[in-house]
Amino acid sequence: MGFFGIQDFSEGGRHTFVLSGELDIAQAWNLATALQRVSAEDTAITLDLRLLTFMGSTGLRIVLLAKALCDQRGYEFRIVPGPAHIQRIFEIAGLGDRLPFTAPPKEINPLAPAE
């Protein structure tokens, strides 16, 4: 099992989850749990995929679950695109132009050291 991390940047009811490492079947429940936790709030959710090194079909399913959860509750949902090999998964699934991909938030730099 590879490394998987989630950083939750929260401000004013908006959550940006910066995902890093391998989002696979063994780690998907970590993200699902985090999404369920914040979905009880009036919020907007962004998934930042820039630091992912691997995402399998279960990871894709969790991303779609996050979108469905936001759609159901009327929350804003965005995805910061990952590296080319991660984006390829969305393209293969026919979702590359059907999901709300966006530029990364300027205030969040996932490569900066934690303070």
C-alpha positions in Angstrom: 0.0 0.0 0.0 1.4 3.4 -1.0 1.3 6.7 0.7 -1.9 8.8 0.6 -2.4 12.1 2.2 -5.2 14.7 2.5 -4.7 18.3 3.6 -7.9 20.2 4.3 -7.6 23.9 3.7 -10.8 25.5 5.1 -12.0 29.1 5.0 -15.5 30.5 5.2 -17.3 27.2 4.6 -15.1 26.4 1.6 -12.9 23.2 1.8 -10.0 22.5 -0.5 -8.7 19.0 -0.2 -5.1 18.7 -1.5 -4.6 15.0 -2.2 -1.2 13.5 -2.5 0.3 10.1 -3.2 -1.8 7.1 -4.3 -5.6 7.3 -4.3 -6.5 3.7 -4.7 -9.0 1.2 -3.3 -7.1 0.9 0.0 -7.1 4.7 0.6 -10.4 5.8 -0.9 -12.3 5.5 2.4 -10.0 8.2 3.9 -11.3 10.7 1.3 -14.9 9.4 1.5 -14.8 10.0 5.3 -13.4 13.5 4.9 -16.1 14.4 2.3 -18.9 13.1 4.6 -17.5 15.1 7.5 -17.5 18.4 5.7 -20.7 17.8 3.7 -22.7 18.3 6.8 -21.7 21.9 6.7 -23.0 24.5 4.2 -19.9 24.4 2.0 -18.1 24.3 -1.3 -15.6 21.6 -2.0 -12.5 21.6 -4.2 -10.4 18.5 -4.8 -6.8 19.4 -5.7 -5.2 16.5 -7.6 -1.8 18.2 -8.4 0.2 16.0 -6.0 -1.4 12.6 -6.8 1.0 10.0 -8.2 -1.6 7.4 -8.9 -5.4 7.2 -9.1 -7.3 4.0 -10.0 -10.9 3.5 -10.9 -11.9 3.6 -7.2 -10.3 7.1 -7.0 -12.3 8.2 -10.0 -15.5 6.8 -8.3 -14.8 8.8 -5.2 -14.3 12.0 -7.3 -17.7 11.3 -8.9 -19.2 10.7 -5.5 -17.9 14.0 -4.3 -19.5 15.7 -7.3 -22.8 13.9 -6.7 -22.8 14.8 -3.0 -22.2 18.5 -3.9 -24.9 18.5 -6.6 -27.4 16.9 -4.3 -26.8 19.5 -1.6 -26.4 22.5 -3.9 -22.8 23.0 -3.0 -20.1 24.3 -5.4 -17.7 21.6 -6.6 -14.4 22.1 -8.4 -11.4 20.0 -9.3 -7.9 21.2 -9.7 -6.4 19.0 -12.5 -3.6 16.6 -11.6 -0.6 15.6 -13.6 -1.1 14.3 -17.2 -1.2 10.7 -16.2 -4.0 11.5 -13.7 -6.0 13.6 -16.2 -5.7 10.7 -18.7 -8.0 8.7 -16.4 -10.7 11.3 -16.8 -10.2 11.4 -20.6 -10.4 7.6 -20.9 -13.6 7.7 -18.9 -15.1 10.4 -21.2 -15.2 12.9 -18.3 -12.5 15.3 -19.3 -14.8 18.0 -20.5 -17.8 17.0 -18.3 -16.3 17.8 -14.9 -15.7 21.3 -13.3 -11.9 21.6 -13.7 -10.5 24.9 -12.5 -7.2 26.7 -11.9 -5.6 26.1 -8.5 -6.5 28.7 -5.8 -3.7 31.3 -5.5 -3.7 31.1 -1.7 -3.0 27.4 -1.6 0.4 26.1 -2.5 0.6 22.4 -1.7 4.3 22.4 -2.2 5.0 25.0 0.5 6.3 23.7 3.8 3.7 23.6 6.6 3.8 26.5 9.1 
